[in-house]
């Protein structure tokens, strides 16, 4: 999608509401402007930072079916030889190597049924299965979901109705890597997580850390803060404050925290570092 098309879309949505997309509060403050047209706004009530003008749900769905692209084989599969190499090495050393992140999940959930929420073409589902989980994915982009099913042989749901059909309290864990910052609102997502997770289940979320050192130093000049793809700017305080209402105990930290000791540090009620560029959130469903 060209920059001109994005600017045109922003201008057309300049009359959109400045209410918080999470709690609908009208009390939102302008924190900064990016590229003149974009606002970074923060809700006084729930603390969510978000991009204004907002997207419409219909455009967002169309965008992720056709226009969205990411670096590192997210939109298009690597060539067959490269893919075979990735699979032969369980993606170790590839742009989509989740070994370190899965080791964090293992600390809190050694085994069980795990949903990779927003799984693209299934590289995370594949690695979760290799790690011993009964894993499946959800991906709203039909081409990517089909790629994962055809090329990696993994189970991927691709319709919102499919999520509604997942039985309540049937999933042990949810893995969501760099997905939530792209969404229009998170309340429905938190409700879904709370519904499908078993008591004691685990959500592991990864997003760009809009509360970390780089975000504080650069503000909206940090590319990941808000942009064409990122509608939400998320920090640990938002998750800690708002997921509790859905029955979750939440710990937020960044990749600067030692993944091999994060579990013991949580058990010791130690202060966790949130200074890195990737925010990681462990949310435990109340028993």
C-alpha positions, 0 to 999 in steps of 0.5 A: 500500500502506497504512502499516498493511499495511507495519507488519504485514508487518514484524512478521510477518517479525520472526523472519527471519534477520539474516544478510547477504543478500549473503554470508550471514555471521551477523556483522551489526551494528545501526547504527540503527533507523528508525521503531522497527521497522526495523533498518539493519544492516551486514555485518562481512564484506562491508560491505553495509548492509541493512534488517531484517526482510527481504522474502521473494522471493515478496512482493517479486515481488507488490509490484512487480507491483501495489503499487509506486509512484514519483513522476514517471510511473514507475507510470503513463504521462503522458497522451498529449499529455505523452508526445508532448511527452516523446518529441518532446524526447527526454525533455529536461527531463522527470522522466526525462531521462537525458541527463547519465547517458548522457553518462557512459556514452558516455565509457566505451562510445561504442556497442554493445548495452546492457541497461537493467536494471530499465527500468520503462516503457522511457524509459531504453531509448528514450533509449539508442536515441536516443543510438545504442545497440542498447538493450533492457530488462528489467523484472519488472513486467509492466504497466510492460514492456507500457507500454514496448513498446506506447507507446515501441516498445522491446524489454523482457524481463519474465521471469527466464527471459528473462535466462537466455536472454541469451547469455554475453558478448553485451552491451557495456553494462549501465545500471542506474538506481536499481534495485539498492537495491530488490533482496533480494540482489546476488550473483546480479545481479553473476554475471549482469552478469559472464556476459552482458558481453563482455570490456571491457564496462561496467556503469553503476550509479546508486543512492542514496548511503548513503555520502555527506554527507547519509547521514552527516549524517542517517543513517536520517532520510534518507528514501532510506537504508532504507524500504518500497521500499529494502531495501539501503543502498549505498555506494561501498566495497561495490561496490569491495570486492565486484565485483572477485571477479566480474572487474570494475574499479570506480570509484565517484563521485557526481553532484557529480563533473564528468561531462565530466571523470570519464573523464580523472580515472579515467585519471589515478587521481585521487580521485573525489568521493562526497559527493552524494546519487546514487552512480554506479558504473562497473565495467569487465569484465576483458578 
